[in-house]
């Protein structure tokens, strides 16, 4: 028999559940007023990050994905013949080979890397192909080159005249004495201007971006330490060392002497510290302090810096030595260069 009272009660309950569901759905979709004003945003290491950020911003400002932005952004230093620490025109190893390292990571935890890759101007794009076209994370050396050529990349000579000249000058003494921060224009006044064979301490471009949907991606690319042993790999192409992204928390990247970053799994450490509630700067500082605590004497004579961003778009950095800088680009600022804090406030 039809029970009118039960029917009315059931109908009212269903209406209430529907109202709750609608409210929950509405709350899950951020209104324009509730969206994070910091987003989208892109940050990257060193002063050459300004130009790199500008190209990344072209993607982000048009609603593009963070992954596309970081790839396009780091193309800029990779293709800059005057930049002797990243890509085309990079200083070679002691045998005269320009070998490139790069990795890329998206918001889903997908990642790809190439190690000791020769003859390809944009290793970051090869790393992305590794991520998207293979079941692997890393390809190295001749295998990485073979894969790149199969994917349609052009083989070319990366040893440009200026770097070749510097290498031949270095061969006269063959002393491995890198100078910290020499790529950073803010540090030029404190660094020697004339060095035998341009003995650069190489630095990396590490880039982190958050797009308008709140998704995080990162990229890291370098030509590695100048005059290194042939086959040497630093932290730059190592996921968890030179770069790490967790879309629930944030991302981190590093620069400087990669061996010490690898020993401490530095970028992963920074992200995990942010998960525990550290601010980006505090997380970077703690990662630096781990290196100093383990090897205090070594740390006095090397540079390592970390750069991080959290899910809110808050960012920060910290380095062992003075001289580390990073670039920031968002809707309000397109060319901001910030001098990072350091453990040693003055040059040693």
C-alpha positions as CSV (number, residue, x, y, z in Angstrom):
1,X,0.0,0.0,0.0
2,X,1.2,3.5,-0.8
3,X,2.4,5.3,2.3
4,X,2.2,9.1,1.7
5,X,4.1,10.0,4.9
6,X,7.1,7.7,4.0
7,X,7.1,9.1,0.4
8,X,7.2,12.7,1.6
9,X,10.0,11.9,4.0
10,X,12.1,10.0,1.4
11,X,11.6,12.8,-1.1
12,X,12.8,15.4,1.4
13,X,15.9,13.3,2.2
14,X,16.7,12.9,-1.5
15,X,16.3,16.7,-2.0
16,X,18.7,17.3,0.9
17,X,21.3,14.9,-0.4
18,X,21.1,16.6,-3.9
19,X,21.6,20.0,-2.3
20,X,24.7,18.7,-0.4
21,X,26.1,17.2,-3.6
22,X,25.6,20.4,-5.5
23,X,27.3,22.4,-2.7
24,X,30.2,20.0,-2.7
25,X,30.6,20.2,-6.4
26,X,30.4,24.0,-6.3
27,X,33.1,24.1,-3.6
28,X,35.4,21.8,-5.6
29,X,35.4,24.2,-8.5
30,X,37.4,27.4,-7.6
31,X,35.6,30.6,-8.4
32,X,37.7,33.4,-10.0
33,X,37.9,35.1,-6.7
34,X,39.2,32.0,-4.9
35,X,41.9,31.1,-7.4
36,X,45.5,31.5,-6.3
37,X,46.7,35.0,-7.3
38,X,50.2,33.7,-7.5
39,X,49.4,31.4,-10.4
40,X,50.6,30.8,-13.1
41,X,54.2,31.3,-12.2
42,X,57.6,30.2,-13.4
43,X,61.0,30.4,-11.6
44,X,64.5,29.4,-12.7
45,X,68.1,29.5,-11.6
46,X,70.6,32.3,-12.4
47,X,70.3,35.5,-14.3
48,X,69.9,33.7,-17.6
49,X,66.7,32.5,-16.2
50,X,65.0,35.8,-17.0
51,X,65.1,35.2,-20.7
52,X,64.2,31.6,-20.2
53,X,61.2,32.5,-18.0
54,X,60.0,35.0,-20.6
55,X,59.6,32.2,-23.2
56,X,58.0,29.9,-20.6
57,X,55.6,32.7,-19.7
58,X,54.3,32.8,-23.3
59,X,52.9,29.3,-22.7
60,X,51.6,29.9,-19.2
61,X,50.0,33.2,-20.0
62,X,47.9,31.6,-22.7
63,X,46.6,28.9,-20.5
64,X,49.2,26.3,-21.5
65,X,50.6,23.4,-19.5
66,X,53.5,23.7,-17.1
67,X,55.3,20.9,-18.9
68,X,55.3,22.7,-22.2
69,X,56.3,25.9,-20.5
70,X,59.4,24.5,-18.8
71,X,60.5,22.7,-22.0
72,X,60.2,25.9,-24.1
73,X,61.7,28.0,-21.4
74,X,65.0,26.1,-21.1
75,X,65.4,26.0,-24.9
76,X,66.6,29.6,-24.6
77,X,69.9,28.9,-22.7
78,X,70.3,25.5,-24.4
79,X,70.5,27.4,-27.8
80,X,72.6,30.3,-26.6
81,X,76.1,30.0,-28.0
82,X,77.3,32.6,-25.5
83,X,76.2,30.6,-22.5
84,X,79.1,28.2,-21.8
85,X,77.4,26.3,-19.0
86,X,74.2,25.0,-20.8
87,X,73.9,23.3,-24.1
88,X,75.1,24.6,-27.5
89,X,78.4,26.4,-26.9
90,X,79.0,24.7,-23.6
91,X,82.5,24.1,-22.4
92,X,83.7,20.5,-23.2
93,X,85.2,17.8,-21.1
94,X,88.9,17.4,-20.9
95,X,88.9,15.3,-24.1
96,X,87.1,18.0,-26.1
97,X,83.6,16.5,-26.1
98,X,80.5,18.6,-25.3
99,X,78.3,16.2,-23.4
100,X,74.8,17.3,-22.2
101,X,72.6,16.2,-19.4
102,X,68.9,17.0,-18.9
103,X,65.7,15.8,-17.2
104,X,62.1,16.7,-17.2
105,X,59.2,15.8,-14.9
106,X,55.4,16.4,-15.0
107,X,52.6,16.7,-12.6
108,X,51.8,13.0,-12.8
109,X,55.2,11.9,-11.8
110,X,56.2,11.0,-15.4
111,X,59.9,11.7,-16.1
112,X,62.6,11.3,-18.6
113,X,66.3,12.0,-18.8
114,X,69.4,11.9,-21.0
115,X,72.9,11.6,-19.8
116,X,76.2,12.4,-21.6
117,X,74.3,13.2,-24.8
118,X,76.5,14.6,-27.7
119,X,75.6,16.5,-30.9
120,X,72.0,17.5,-30.0
121,X,71.2,21.1,-29.2
122,X,68.1,20.5,-27.1
123,X,68.7,17.6,-24.7
124,X,65.6,18.6,-22.7
125,X,63.4,17.7,-25.7
126,X,65.1,14.4,-26.1
127,X,64.5,13.8,-22.3
128,X,60.8,14.5,-22.9
129,X,60.7,12.0,-25.8
130,X,62.3,9.4,-23.5
131,X,59.5,10.1,-21.0
132,X,56.7,9.9,-23.6
133,X,57.9,7.4,-26.1
134,X,59.8,4.8,-24.1
135,X,59.2,2.6,-21.0
136,X,62.4,4.0,-19.6
137,X,63.4,7.0,-17.5
138,X,67.1,7.4,-18.6
139,X,69.1,7.0,-21.8
140,X,72.8,7.6,-21.9
141,X,75.7,8.3,-24.3
142,X,75.5,6.6,-27.7
143,X,72.2,5.1,-26.9
144,X,70.7,8.5,-26.1
145,X,72.1,9.9,-29.4
146,X,70.8,6.9,-31.4
147,X,67.3,7.5,-29.9
148,X,67.4,11.2,-30.6
149,X,68.3,10.7,-34.2
150,X,65.5,8.1,-34.6
151,X,63.1,10.7,-33.2
152,X,64.2,13.2,-35.9
153,X,66.6,15.4,-34.0
154,X,69.4,17.0,-36.0
155,X,73.0,16.1,-35.3
156,X,75.4,19.0,-35.1
157,X,78.7,20.2,-33.7
158,X,78.1,21.7,-30.2
159,X,81.8,22.7,-29.7
160,X,81.7,26.4,-30.7
161,X,84.8,28.4,-31.5
162,X,84.9,30.3,-28.2
163,X,84.6,27.2,-26.1
164,X,87.1,25.3,-28.3
165,X,89.6,28.1,-27.8
166,X,89.1,28.1,-24.1
167,X,89.6,24.3,-23.9
168,X,92.8,24.5,-25.9
169,X,94.1,27.2,-23.6
170,X,93.2,25.1,-20.6
171,X,95.1,22.1,-22.0
172,X,98.3,24.0,-21.5
173,X,98.1,23.5,-17.8
174,X,95.2,21.0,-17.5
175,X,94.5,22.2,-13.9
176,X,91.0,21.5,-12.7
177,X,90.2,24.6,-10.6
178,X,86.6,25.7,-11.1
179,X,85.5,29.2,-9.9
180,X,82.2,29.4,-8.1
181,X,79.3,31.4,-9.5
182,X,81.3,32.9,-12.4
183,X,78.3,32.6,-14.7
184,X,76.3,34.9,-12.4
185,X,76.6,38.6,-13.5
186,X,75.8,39.8,-10.0
187,X,79.0,38.0,-8.8
188,X,81.4,39.4,-11.5
189,X,82.9,42.1,-9.3
190,X,83.8,39.5,-6.6
191,X,85.2,36.9,-9.0
192,X,88.5,36.9,-11.0
193,X,88.0,38.3,-14.5
194,X,90.9,36.7,-16.3
195,X,91.4,33.0,-15.8
196,X,93.7,30.6,-17.6
197,X,91.5,28.8,-20.1
198,X,88.3,30.3,-18.7
199,X,88.0,27.8,-15.8
200,X,84.3,28.0,-15.2
201,X,82.5,26.2,-12.5
202,X,79.5,25.1,-14.6
203,X,76.0,25.8,-13.5
204,X,72.6,24.6,-14.6
205,X,69.3,26.0,-15.5
206,X,66.7,24.5,-13.4
207,X,63.1,25.6,-14.0
208,X,59.9,25.0,-12.1
209,X,56.4,26.2,-13.3
210,X,52.8,26.0,-12.1
211,X,50.2,26.5,-14.7
212,X,46.7,28.1,-14.3
213,X,45.3,24.7,-13.4
214,X,47.7,24.4,-10.5
215,X,49.8,21.6,-12.0
216,X,53.6,21.6,-11.5
217,X,56.3,20.6,-13.9
218,X,60.1,21.0,-13.9
219,X,63.1,20.9,-16.2
220,X,66.9,20.8,-15.6
221,X,69.6,21.0,-18.3
222,X,73.3,21.6,-18.4
223,X,76.6,20.9,-20.2
224,X,78.1,19.9,-16.9
225,X,81.4,20.8,-15.3
226,X,83.9,22.2,-17.7
227,X,86.9,19.9,-18.4
228,X,85.3,17.0,-16.4
229,X,86.4,13.4,-17.0
230,X,84.7,12.1,-20.1
231,X,81.5,10.4,-19.0
232,X,81.1,12.3,-15.8
233,X,77.5,12.8,-14.7
234,X,76.4,15.3,-12.1
235,X,73.0,15.8,-10.5
236,X,71.2,17.6,-13.4
237,X,69.7,14.6,-15.1
238,X,69.0,12.6,-11.9
239,X,65.4,12.6,-10.8
240,X,65.4,13.3,-7.1
241,X,68.8,15.0,-7.2
242,X,68.8,17.8,-9.8
243,X,65.0,17.9,-10.1
244,X,61.9,16.6,-8.3
245,X,58.2,17.4,-8.6
246,X,55.3,16.2,-6.4
247,X,52.1,17.8,-7.6
248,X,50.6,17.6,-4.1
249,X,53.4,19.5,-2.5
250,X,55.7,21.4,-4.9
251,X,58.9,21.1,-6.8
252,X,62.7,21.7,-6.4
253,X,65.8,22.0,-8.5
254,X,69.5,22.5,-7.8
255,X,72.7,24.0,-9.2
256,X,76.4,23.8,-8.4
257,X,78.6,20.8,-7.6
258,X,76.3,17.9,-8.6
259,X,78.2,15.2,-6.7
260,X,77.2,16.7,-3.4
261,X,73.6,17.1,-4.5
262,X,73.5,13.4,-5.6
263,X,74.9,12.2,-2.2
264,X,72.0,14.0,-0.4
265,X,69.3,13.4,-3.0
266,X,68.8,17.1,-2.7
267,X,65.7,18.1,-4.6
268,X,63.7,15.1,-3.3
269,X,64.8,16.1,0.2
270,X,63.6,19.7,-0.3
271,X,60.2,18.6,-1.5
272,X,59.8,16.2,1.4
273,X,60.7,18.9,3.8
274,X,58.0,21.1,2.3
275,X,55.5,18.2,2.7
276,X,56.4,18.4,6.4
277,X,55.5,22.1,6.5
278,X,58.7,23.8,5.8
279,X,58.5,26.9,3.6
280,X,60.4,26.7,0.3
281,X,63.3,28.8,1.6
282,X,63.5,26.9,4.9
283,X,63.5,23.6,3.0
284,X,66.3,24.7,0.7
285,X,68.3,25.9,3.7
286,X,67.9,22.6,5.5
287,X,69.1,20.7,2.4
288,X,72.2,23.0,2.2
289,X,72.9,22.5,5.9
290,X,72.9,18.7,5.4
291,X,75.7,19.1,2.9
292,X,77.7,21.4,5.2
293,X,77.2,19.1,8.2
294,X,78.4,16.0,6.3
295,X,81.4,17.7,4.7
296,X,82.2,21.0,6.3
297,X,85.7,21.3,4.8
298,X,84.5,20.5,1.3
299,X,81.6,22.9,1.6
300,X,83.9,25.8,2.2
301,X,85.1,25.6,-1.3
302,X,82.1,24.6,-3.4
303,X,78.8,26.1,-4.4
304,X,75.5,24.3,-4.2
305,X,72.1,26.0,-4.3
306,X,68.5,24.9,-4.2
307,X,65.4,26.5,-5.6
308,X,61.9,25.5,-4.7
309,X,58.2,26.3,-5.1
310,X,55.2,25.0,-3.2
311,X,51.7,24.2,-4.4
312,X,50.6,27.7,-3.4
313,X,53.1,29.4,-5.7
314,X,55.4,30.4,-2.8
315,X,59.1,30.2,-3.7
316,X,62.5,30.4,-2.1
317,X,66.1,29.5,-2.4
318,X,69.3,28.9,-0.4
319,X,72.9,28.3,-1.2
320,X,76.2,27.5,0.5
321,X,78.0,30.5,-0.9
322,X,77.0,34.0,-1.7
323,X,76.3,34.7,-5.4
324,X,73.4,32.4,-6.3
325,X,70.5,34.2,-7.9
326,X,67.2,33.1,-9.4
327,X,64.5,34.6,-11.7
328,X,60.8,34.8,-11.1
329,X,58.0,35.5,-13.6
330,X,54.2,35.8,-13.0
331,X,51.4,38.1,-14.0
332,X,52.9,40.9,-11.9
333,X,56.6,40.5,-12.6
334,X,58.2,39.3,-15.7
335,X,61.9,40.1,-15.1
336,X,62.5,39.8,-11.4
337,X,65.9,38.6,-10.3
338,X,66.4,37.7,-6.7
339,X,69.7,37.2,-4.9
340,X,69.4,34.0,-2.9
341,X,70.4,33.7,0.8
342,X,73.5,31.8,1.7
343,X,75.3,30.1,4.6
344,X,78.5,32.0,3.9
345,X,77.4,35.7,3.6
346,X,80.6,36.7,2.0
347,X,82.8,35.1,-0.7
348,X,85.4,32.8,0.8
